[in-house]
């Protein structure tokens, strides 16, 4: 479950921080409320490609950070070890993605540099048997 999401300088959004509780399942809002920006932020965390144009005008980079509560499910730790990354502390998986306006930047997972392919493979871990 996603517990916390921080978005900085993405599209038209200056800064947003969301603390999400158990049972959160729907995002609603009026036109222009930022629903698409929220989905774009989650796509970045999943490792999808991003154009430099997603960086808010006047900013140097966009940053998206998230905390996922994964509990005691050992499948995440196994996957992280396969990717040579540290296992989750206290049942939390930390993801960070930045997009620089003029150059490529690293992706971060559990406070370590990580490639996009590794980010994408983190998602299906909860569906592994």
C-alpha positions in Angstrom: 0.0 0.0 0.0 1.3 3.5 -0.8 1.7 5.4 2.4 3.2 8.7 1.3 3.7 10.5 -2.0 5.7 13.7 -2.5 5.7 15.5 -5.9 7.9 18.5 -6.7 8.0 20.5 -9.9 6.1 18.1 -12.0 4.0 19.6 -14.9 2.2 22.6 -13.4 2.5 21.3 -9.8 5.0 23.1 -7.6 4.8 20.8 -4.6 2.3 18.3 -3.3 2.5 15.8 -0.4 -0.1 13.1 0.2 -0.4 10.9 3.3 -2.6 8.0 2.3 -4.4 5.8 4.8 -5.6 2.2 4.7 -8.6 1.7 2.3 -7.7 4.6 0.0 -8.9 3.5 -3.4 -10.3 6.4 -5.5 -9.0 9.8 -6.6 -11.7 12.2 -7.6 -11.7 16.0 -8.3 -12.7 18.7 -10.6 -11.1 19.4 -13.9 -7.6 20.8 -13.3 -7.3 19.5 -9.8 -4.2 17.5 -10.6 -5.4 13.9 -11.0 -3.4 13.4 -14.2 -0.3 14.8 -12.5 -0.8 12.3 -9.7 -1.0 9.4 -12.2 2.0 10.8 -14.1 4.0 10.8 -10.8 3.1 7.1 -10.2 4.1 6.2 -13.8 7.5 7.8 -13.2 7.9 5.8 -10.0 7.1 2.6 -12.0 10.0 3.4 -14.3 8.2 4.6 -17.4 10.0 7.0 -19.7 9.7 10.7 -19.1 10.2 13.6 -21.4 12.2 16.5 -20.1 9.1 18.6 -20.7 7.4 17.1 -17.5 9.7 19.4 -15.5 7.7 22.5 -14.3 8.7 25.6 -16.2 11.5 27.5 -14.3 12.5 24.4 -12.3 15.7 22.4 -12.8 14.2 19.0 -12.1 11.0 17.1 -11.1 11.2 14.8 -8.2 8.7 12.1 -7.1 9.2 10.2 -3.9 7.0 7.5 -2.3 6.9 5.2 0.7 5.2 1.8 0.2 4.2 -0.2 3.2 4.9 -3.8 2.2 4.7 -5.5 5.6 6.6 -8.7 6.1 6.2 -10.1 2.6 9.6 -11.7 1.9 9.1 -11.6 -1.9 10.1 -7.9 -2.0 13.3 -8.5 -0.1 14.2 -11.4 -2.5 13.6 -9.2 -5.5 15.7 -6.3 -4.0 18.5 -8.8 -3.2 18.4 -10.0 -6.8 18.9 -6.4 -7.9 21.8 -5.9 -5.5 19.8 -3.5 -3.4 19.3 -3.4 0.4 16.2 -5.1 1.8 13.4 -3.0 3.2 13.6 -1.6 6.7 10.6 -1.8 8.9 8.4 -3.1 6.0 8.9 0.1 3.9 9.9 0.3 0.3 11.2 3.8 -0.7 11.2 4.9 -4.3 12.5 8.2 -5.7 12.6 9.3 -9.3 13.9 12.6 -10.7 13.8 14.0 -14.2 16.2 16.8 -14.9 15.3 19.5 -17.4 18.6 19.3 -19.3 20.3 16.0 -18.5 19.6 12.4 -17.4 19.4 11.7 -13.7 19.4 8.4 -11.7 16.4 6.6 -10.2 16.5 5.7 -6.6 15.1 2.7 -4.8 15.7 2.1 -1.1 18.2 5.0 -1.2 20.3 3.4 -3.9 20.8 4.2 -7.5 18.7 1.9 -9.8 17.9 1.4 -13.5 14.4 1.8 -15.0 14.2 -1.9 -15.7 14.6 -2.6 -12.0 12.0 -0.1 -11.1 9.5 -1.7 -13.4 10.2 -5.2 -12.0 9.6 -4.0 -8.5 5.8 -3.6 -9.2 5.0 -7.2 -10.1 6.8 -8.6 -7.1 3.5 -8.6 -5.1 2.0 -10.8 -7.8 4.8 -13.4 -7.8 4.0 -16.9 -6.6 
